[in-house]
Amino acid sequence: MIVDYSLPPIDALPRLKEVKYIKTRDEFSESFLADSTVNNLYDDLIYQITLRTIHELYESDVVNAIDSIIFNGIVESIDKATGQTITACIVSVQANKQEFLSINLEHVDPKACFKKLKGIGSSKLHSLTPIAPILQISREDKRFVSSYQVVDELGDTYNLAAMDWEDFEHLIRELFEKEFSQSGGEVKVTRSSRDAGVDAVAFDPDPIRGGKIVIQAKRYTNTVGVSAVRDLFGTVMNEGATKGILVSTADYGPDAYEFAKGKPLTLLNGSNLLHLLEKHGHKAKIDLKEAKQILAEQEK
């Protein structure tokens, strides 16, 4: 499991030490923590957040699905020199389950424990010095290509089952971009491959359902068999994705639905696709008989 965790900036720490009432002047006098004290408190806080988060994730893993956790602590702050917002990873650590659960967190020194786990970070975390994470979800892929808009060209009489196969892939990319953008996600379309391999990849930051999601688009006029679903599952495993979504203009056979049971796969048929379109304010139709005639004429 890779965790990109948003840490608080040092300015979020309260600096007020005490308030005294001076009776002779009828006023309050405030004293503040020294910068060195705040810096030390901040460093200790970051180490504690790191260890606590890893601990809570392992404690909640009741099905024993997590073997190892990589924690990347990221801070968004203001650069005092430029006044611009900067985002930096300041701590990164990998902890396997057996090693971490053998630690008695009640008695450890947070910094010493972090170092024992071979965590990476500046000796002075409050300096917010950027470091390279041990591992992070890669959003770079040479297969990604520029996308173009399709959905605005649709209408009530537009038959999705007869549209150009490449346009169909970009349509699916647009729809899922609308869907995932609500939670801060993004969708990339891959180089056209005529229905083979990966058609689009979604990166969903949601901590529960999120991760890397493979999307395949099948502009079919016949029932989708189990082989297409098997191919999708193989692609999900090969890509290291958390889930696969297969979208088709047609329906799926019983064997396809049976194979998908218990696997991180979602099968969306033509009806689901039209519902998703309508959800985002667009309409079209799917007429498989008409599409077969149109495509047959185009092949002549």
Secondary structure as GFF3:
##gff-version 3
##sequence-region A 1 300
A	DSSP	beta_strand	2	7	.	.	.	ID=ss1
A	DSSP	three_ten_helix	10	12	.	.	.	ID=ss2
A	DSSP	beta_strand	16	22	.	.	.	ID=ss3
A	DSSP	beta_strand	27	32	.	.	.	ID=ss4
A	DSSP	alpha_helix	35	60	.	.	.	ID=ss5
A	DSSP	beta_strand	68	78	.	.	.	ID=ss6
A	DSSP	beta_strand	85	96	.	.	.	ID=ss7
A	DSSP	alpha_helix	97	101	.	.	.	ID=ss8
A	DSSP	alpha_helix	110	116	.	.	.	ID=ss9
A	DSSP	beta_strand	120	121	.	.	.	ID=ss10
A	DSSP	three_ten_helix	125	127	.	.	.	ID=ss11
A	DSSP	beta_strand	144	145	.	.	.	ID=ss12
A	DSSP	three_ten_helix	151	153	.	.	.	ID=ss13
A	DSSP	three_ten_helix	160	162	.	.	.	ID=ss14
A	DSSP	alpha_helix	165	181	.	.	.	ID=ss15
A	DSSP	beta_strand	186	190	.	.	.	ID=ss16
A	DSSP	beta_strand	200	204	.	.	.	ID=ss17
A	DSSP	beta_strand	211	218	.	.	.	ID=ss18
A	DSSP	alpha_helix	226	239	.	.	.	ID=ss19
A	DSSP	beta_strand	243	248	.	.	.	ID=ss20
A	DSSP	alpha_helix	254	260	.	.	.	ID=ss21
A	DSSP	beta_strand	265	268	.	.	.	ID=ss22
A	DSSP	alpha_helix	270	279	.	.	.	ID=ss23
A	DSSP	alpha_helix	288	299	.	.	.	ID=ss24
###
